Amino acid sequence: MARLSDIGEKGIVRSLVSMLTVSARLGPGDDAAAVELGDRYLVASTDMLWEGTHFHPRMSRWQRGWMAAAVNLSDIAAMGAQPLGLLLAMGLPADLDEGDVKGMVQGAADCCDAYGTDYLGGDTKECPQLVLAGASLGLVGKEGLLTRKGASRGDLLMMTGTAGMAAAGLLALELGIDENRAITALFEPQPRVKEGALLSASGVVTSCTDISDGLSTSLQELALASGTAFEVDRPSVPIGPDVERIALKAGKDPIDLALHGGGDYQLLFTIRPDGLDRVLDALGSDARVIGQCIGGNRNVLRSGGVRSELEPKGYEHFRR
């Protein structure tokens, strides 16, 4: 059998999903699962963070707790659901201070409060390195469930917010550049819970996911789920001035940060072409069309009259 370093996180997830048969409305393979609960779906997801990969040494304990909650709530937002609560299991080194643990719990609880849900408790175990594993729950009406599968040729491709801010924050840290807004964006992601609910209510969204490992990688996940491909218009990808400035200081192309940098936790979604006014009325300038569904099996980046393949180059666990 292949090693994880050969197939990567996406490969092993697809392999595991193919093994399983579930009776739920939506099982493994999306941002969250969905289980029938009366006239609604109970949405459930889990996401794990650990010291060696996700937590920068400059992060406070509060920020680590906030991030653990935020990334889990982002999965709920991607389904169009309203969060019900968060459970957080913590693997803790024995020499960690009690105050550090309380700081992380406070950060997670504050994130839950900010998005109108509850910190429901969890579990604690001894672990040689810090591990925070969350499980989030939400509710959504049966007609409003958003999934990765459903895009078709002619649909408009859209996203919320801007791209590349978290990647710019990481680059600033690596280069010792004083860019507090970008660094805060990296350390304190903001799940788009309100926006997910508005998209759910719009009735025009055909597919949706959150941008956790980079825009190009999230786009590939939508494409694979729907069995189609997308064309992204490079000038339409929203890049903020902080990203432009940091990229210039670092000698980088800002579009690379925007396309391939992870950690933004914006929503990437497709809509029926006749639904654009409805989405813009709901989300305003916070949503932007960045491309369209073109069919086929290769995502494309268009810049002027030049079209090139857009490969998924975002972060992927197990890849070296």
HELIX and SHEET records of a PDB file:
HELIX    1   1 LEU A    4  MET A   19  1                                  16    
HELIX    2   2 GLU A   51  HIS A   54  1                                   4    
HELIX    3   3 ARG A   61  ALA A   78  1                                  18    
HELIX    4   4 GLU A   98  ALA A  114  1                                  17    
HELIX    5   5 MET A  165  LEU A  175  1                                  11    
HELIX    6   6 ASN A  180  PHE A  187  1                                   8    
HELIX    7   7 VAL A  193  SER A  202  1                                  10    
HELIX    8   8 LEU A  215  SER A  226  1                                  12    
HELIX    9   9 ARG A  234  SER A  236  5                                   3    
HELIX   10  10 PRO A  241  ALA A  250  1                                  10    
HELIX   11  11 PRO A  254  HIS A  260  1                                   7    
HELIX   12  12 PRO A  273  GLY A  275  5                                   3    
HELIX   13  13 LEU A  276  LEU A  283  1                                   8    
HELIX   14  14 GLY A  284  ASP A  286  5                                   3    
SHEET    1   A 5 ALA A  33  LEU A  37  0                                        
SHEET    2   A 5 ARG A  40  TRP A  50 -1                                        
SHEET    3   A 5 VAL A 131  GLY A 141 -1                                        
SHEET    4   A 5 GLN A  82  LEU A  92 -1                                        
SHEET    5   A 5 TYR A 119  GLU A 126  1                                        
SHEET    1   B 7 VAL A 205  ASP A 210  0                                        
SHEET    2   B 7 LEU A 267  ILE A 271 -1                                        
SHEET    3   B 7 LEU A 156  THR A 160 -1                                        
SHEET    4   B 7 ALA A 287  CYS A 293 -1                                        
SHEET    5   B 7 PHE A 230  ASP A 233 -1                                        
SHEET    6   B 7 VAL A 300  SER A 303  1                                        
SHEET    7   B 7 VAL A 306  GLU A 309 -1                                        
END                                                                             
